[in-house]
């Protein structure tokens, strides 16, 4: 081939003149073309004249950063868990408040009162709202209505004492079974004893349905006493009569063990009282049978 032909061929080849083929690799796009080569397979990268290079595939979406798409769901789950925990806590608090309200209502509301029907039915009433005072053991709920007899010994050999109580009124007798004696009268209200005798005697103390204690003054001498409940035929007895022109007055205290303590005065002179037949309520003085009466808290005899 002569020089003219070579020049014409050179002029026909744009690449020789320094103008690359369209899509031909250059220093600027060599990296892009190199990325299109599959694997390590060696291919001819220079295009022949008249051949259209293949269109490169469109660029895909940018790759996501792994840290971002993993963090998003975690944050969502954490927020949902917090909301659920708050809702559960509010629900539990509301339930607890409701239970407390129900408990208060159950405790504070009085029991239902069912009205009675009929002409003689008593009106319904609500239970009391204040606590009742608990009386001492054996005490009656209303000391003013007590009907009891209490008897016992006076301290320091002060004799024997008996007190009969009926509906707030009290009668007492004390004697030493020899010469000292005195009858006393007074009140027994609100658990308090207050009695006085014609000879200057005095009793002060407290009582209930089973016992009494306090102080007694006889002939100016004050001593303590403690009494217990006694039942019939124990109690107080007395008699009064004129025998052969003399005035006789006898008094007895009969204790639960059958022992009798009393004084009989004849025209004002005291002496030990004779034995009393409790069953028949009789006694004999100088051959004369005398009838005695009792201080009876049930019938009111002697009050």
C-alpha positions as CSV (number, residue, x, y, z in Angstrom):
1,X,0.0,0.0,0.0
2,X,1.4,3.4,-1.0
3,X,1.7,6.4,1.1
4,X,-1.5,8.0,-0.3
5,X,-3.6,5.1,0.7
6,X,-2.2,5.0,4.2
7,X,-3.0,8.7,4.5
8,X,-6.5,8.2,3.4
9,X,-7.0,5.4,5.8
10,X,-5.6,7.5,8.5
11,X,-8.0,10.3,7.7
12,X,-10.9,7.9,7.7
13,X,-10.0,6.7,11.2
14,X,-11.1,9.3,13.6
15,X,-9.2,7.6,16.4
16,X,-5.9,8.1,14.7
17,X,-6.6,11.8,14.4
18,X,-7.0,12.0,18.2
19,X,-10.9,11.9,18.2
20,X,-12.0,8.8,20.0
21,X,-15.0,6.7,18.9
22,X,-18.3,7.5,20.7
23,X,-18.3,5.3,23.7
24,X,-14.7,4.4,23.3
25,X,-12.7,4.1,26.5
26,X,-10.6,7.0,27.4
27,X,-8.6,8.2,30.4
28,X,-11.8,9.8,31.7
29,X,-14.2,6.9,31.4
30,X,-11.9,3.9,31.6
31,X,-13.0,3.1,35.1
32,X,-16.7,2.9,34.0
33,X,-15.8,0.6,31.1
34,X,-13.6,-1.5,33.3
35,X,-16.6,-2.0,35.7
36,X,-18.7,-3.3,32.9
37,X,-16.4,-6.3,32.3
38,X,-17.9,-9.4,33.8
39,X,-15.6,-11.4,36.1
40,X,-12.0,-11.8,35.0
41,X,-12.9,-12.5,31.4
42,X,-10.7,-10.7,29.0
43,X,-12.5,-8.9,26.2
44,X,-11.5,-6.6,23.4
45,X,-12.3,-3.1,24.7
46,X,-11.4,-1.2,21.5
47,X,-14.4,-0.8,19.2
48,X,-14.2,-1.4,15.6
49,X,-15.3,1.2,13.1
50,X,-19.0,1.3,12.4
51,X,-20.0,-0.7,15.5
52,X,-22.2,1.1,18.1
53,X,-21.1,0.4,21.6
54,X,-23.7,-1.1,24.0
55,X,-25.6,1.3,26.2
56,X,-24.5,1.0,29.8
57,X,-27.2,-0.2,32.2
58,X,-29.0,2.5,34.2
59,X,-27.5,3.2,37.6
60,X,-29.4,1.4,40.4
61,X,-30.7,3.1,43.6
62,X,-28.0,4.1,46.1
63,X,-27.2,1.4,48.6
64,X,-28.8,2.0,52.0
65,X,-26.6,2.3,55.0
66,X,-27.1,-0.8,57.2
67,X,-27.1,1.1,60.4
68,X,-30.1,3.4,59.5
69,X,-32.6,0.8,58.3
70,X,-32.0,-1.4,61.4
71,X,-32.2,1.5,63.8
72,X,-35.6,2.7,62.6
73,X,-37.7,-0.5,63.5
74,X,-35.9,-0.7,66.9
75,X,-37.0,2.8,67.7
76,X,-40.5,2.1,66.6
77,X,-40.8,-1.1,68.7
78,X,-39.3,0.7,71.8
79,X,-41.9,3.5,71.5
80,X,-44.7,1.1,71.2
81,X,-43.5,-0.8,74.3
82,X,-43.4,2.4,76.3
83,X,-46.9,3.4,75.2
84,X,-48.2,-0.1,76.2
85,X,-46.5,0.1,79.6
86,X,-48.0,3.5,80.3
87,X,-51.5,2.2,79.3
88,X,-51.1,-0.9,81.5
89,X,-50.0,1.2,84.5
90,X,-53.0,3.6,84.1
91,X,-55.4,0.6,83.8
92,X,-53.9,-1.0,87.0
93,X,-54.2,2.3,88.9
94,X,-57.8,2.8,87.8
95,X,-58.6,-0.8,88.9
96,X,-57.0,-0.3,92.3
97,X,-58.9,3.0,92.9
98,X,-62.1,1.2,92.0
99,X,-61.4,-1.6,94.4
100,X,-60.6,1.0,97.2
101,X,-63.9,2.8,96.5
102,X,-65.8,-0.5,96.7
103,X,-64.0,-1.4,99.9
104,X,-64.8,1.9,101.6
105,X,-68.4,1.6,100.5
106,X,-68.7,-1.9,101.9
107,X,-67.3,-0.9,105.3
108,X,-69.0,2.5,105.7
109,X,-72.5,1.6,104.6
110,X,-74.8,0.3,107.4
111,X,-76.5,-3.0,106.8
112,X,-79.8,-2.7,105.0
113,X,-82.9,-2.5,107.2
114,X,-85.9,-4.4,106.0
115,X,-89.1,-2.6,107.0
116,X,-91.6,-4.7,108.9
117,X,-95.2,-4.9,107.8
118,X,-98.3,-5.1,109.9
119,X,-100.1,-2.9,112.4
120,X,-97.9,-3.9,115.4
121,X,-94.6,-3.8,113.6
122,X,-92.0,-1.7,115.2
123,X,-90.4,1.1,113.0
124,X,-87.1,0.2,111.4
125,X,-84.1,1.9,113.0
126,X,-80.5,2.2,111.9
127,X,-77.7,0.7,114.1
128,X,-75.9,3.1,116.5
129,X,-72.9,4.9,115.2
130,X,-71.0,5.2,118.5
131,X,-69.5,2.4,120.5
132,X,-71.2,1.3,123.7
133,X,-69.2,1.3,126.9
134,X,-68.5,-2.3,128.1
135,X,-69.7,-2.7,131.7
136,X,-67.5,-4.6,134.2
137,X,-67.8,-8.4,134.3
138,X,-71.3,-9.4,135.6
139,X,-72.6,-5.8,135.7
140,X,-76.1,-5.0,134.5
141,X,-76.6,-2.7,131.5
142,X,-78.7,-0.5,133.8
143,X,-77.4,-0.2,137.4
144,X,-80.5,1.9,138.4
145,X,-82.7,-1.2,137.9
146,X,-80.6,-3.6,139.8
147,X,-82.2,-5.8,142.5
148,X,-79.4,-7.5,144.3
149,X,-78.1,-8.2,147.8
150,X,-74.3,-8.0,148.5
151,X,-72.7,-9.1,151.7
152,X,-69.2,-9.5,153.2
153,X,-66.7,-8.6,155.9
154,X,-65.4,-5.2,156.9
155,X,-61.7,-4.9,157.1
156,X,-59.7,-4.9,160.4
157,X,-62.4,-6.9,162.3
158,X,-64.9,-4.2,161.6
159,X,-67.8,-6.6,161.5
160,X,-70.2,-7.9,158.8
161,X,-72.0,-5.8,156.3
162,X,-74.9,-6.4,153.9
163,X,-76.4,-4.1,151.3
164,X,-79.7,-4.7,149.5
165,X,-80.3,-2.7,146.3
166,X,-83.6,-2.2,144.6
167,X,-84.2,0.2,141.7
168,X,-81.8,2.8,142.9
169,X,-82.6,2.5,146.6
170,X,-80.3,0.9,149.1
171,X,-80.7,-0.5,152.6
172,X,-77.6,-1.7,154.6
173,X,-77.0,-3.2,158.0
174,X,-73.6,-3.6,159.8
175,X,-72.9,-5.3,163.1
176,X,-70.1,-7.1,165.0
177,X,-72.5,-9.9,166.4
178,X,-72.0,-8.5,169.9
179,X,-73.1,-4.9,170.5
180,X,-72.1,-2.6,167.6
181,X,-74.8,-2.3,164.9
182,X,-76.4,0.3,162.6
183,X,-79.0,0.4,159.9
184,X,-78.3,2.7,156.9
185,X,-80.4,3.9,154.0
186,X,-79.6,5.8,150.8
187,X,-79.1,5.5,147.1
188,X,-77.4,3.2,144.6
189,X,-77.3,4.9,141.2
190,X,-74.9,5.0,138.4
191,X,-72.6,2.5,140.2
192,X,-72.2,4.7,143.2
193,X,-73.3,3.9,146.8
194,X,-74.3,6.7,149.2
195,X,-76.0,5.7,152.5
196,X,-76.4,7.3,155.9
197,X,-77.6,6.0,159.3
198,X,-79.3,7.7,162.3
199,X,-76.4,7.0,164.5
200,X,-74.0,8.9,162.2
201,X,-72.9,6.0,160.2
202,X,-72.0,6.4,156.5
203,X,-71.2,4.3,153.5
204,X,-69.6,5.5,150.3
205,X,-68.4,3.2,147.5
206,X,-69.0,1.7,144.1
207,X,-71.0,-1.4,142.9
208,X,-72.2,-3.5,140.1
209,X,-74.4,-6.5,139.8
210,X,-71.9,-8.9,141.5
211,X,-69.7,-6.8,143.9
212,X,-69.3,-3.6,145.9
213,X,-66.4,-1.9,147.6
214,X,-65.8,1.3,149.5
215,X,-65.6,2.7,153.0
216,X,-68.0,2.5,156.0
217,X,-67.9,4.8,159.1
218,X,-69.5,3.5,162.3
219,X,-69.1,5.2,165.7
220,X,-66.5,7.5,164.1
221,X,-64.3,4.7,162.9
222,X,-63.8,4.4,159.1
223,X,-62.8,1.1,157.5
224,X,-62.8,-0.5,154.0
225,X,-65.2,-3.2,152.9
226,X,-65.6,-5.6,150.0
227,X,-68.9,-7.4,149.3
228,X,-70.0,-10.2,147.0
229,X,-73.3,-11.3,145.6
230,X,-75.6,-13.5,147.8
231,X,-78.8,-15.3,147.0
232,X,-81.8,-16.2,149.1
233,X,-82.2,-17.3,151.8
234,X,-79.0,-15.3,152.5
235,X,-79.6,-11.6,153.2
236,X,-81.0,-9.3,155.8
237,X,-83.7,-10.1,158.4
238,X,-85.2,-8.1,161.2
239,X,-87.9,-8.2,163.9
240,X,-89.6,-5.9,166.4
241,X,-92.0,-6.8,169.2
242,X,-92.9,-6.0,172.8
243,X,-92.4,-8.9,175.2
244,X,-93.4,-8.6,178.8
245,X,-93.3,-4.8,178.5
246,X,-89.9,-4.7,177.0
247,X,-89.1,-3.5,173.5
248,X,-87.2,-6.0,171.5
249,X,-85.4,-5.3,168.2
250,X,-83.5,-8.0,166.4
251,X,-81.4,-7.9,163.2
252,X,-79.6,-10.6,161.3
253,X,-77.2,-11.0,158.4
254,X,-77.3,-14.6,156.9
255,X,-74.3,-15.5,154.8
256,X,-74.1,-18.1,152.0
257,X,-72.3,-20.6,154.3
258,X,-75.2,-20.5,156.7
259,X,-73.4,-18.4,159.3
260,X,-75.6,-15.8,161.1
261,X,-74.4,-12.5,162.6
262,X,-76.9,-10.3,164.5
263,X,-77.7,-8.2,167.5
264,X,-80.8,-8.1,169.7
265,X,-81.6,-5.1,171.8
266,X,-83.9,-5.1,174.7
267,X,-85.0,-1.6,175.7
268,X,-81.9,-0.3,173.9
269,X,-79.4,-2.7,175.5
270,X,-77.5,-4.7,172.8
271,X,-76.7,-8.4,173.0
272,X,-75.9,-11.2,170.5
273,X,-79.0,-12.2,168.6
274,X,-80.5,-15.7,169.1
275,X,-80.5,-18.1,166.2
276,X,-83.0,-17.4,163.4
277,X,-85.0,-20.1,161.7
278,X,-84.6,-18.9,158.1
279,X,-87.1,-21.4,156.7
280,X,-89.9,-20.3,159.0
281,X,-88.5,-16.8,159.7
282,X,-88.9,-17.2,163.4
283,X,-86.8,-16.8,166.5
284,X,-87.5,-17.4,170.3
285,X,-86.8,-14.8,173.0
286,X,-87.5,-15.7,176.6
287,X,-89.8,-18.5,175.5
288,X,-91.7,-16.2,173.2
289,X,-91.6,-16.9,169.4
290,X,-91.1,-13.9,167.3
291,X,-91.6,-13.6,163.5
292,X,-89.0,-11.9,161.4
293,X,-89.3,-10.1,158.1
294,X,-86.8,-9.9,155.3
295,X,-85.4,-7.2,153.1
296,X,-86.6,-8.7,149.8
297,X,-85.2,-6.9,146.7
298,X,-87.6,-8.9,144.5
299,X,-90.9,-8.2,146.2
300,X,-89.9,-4.9,147.8
301,X,-90.7,-6.2,151.3
302,X,-88.8,-4.1,153.9
303,X,-88.0,-1.2,151.5
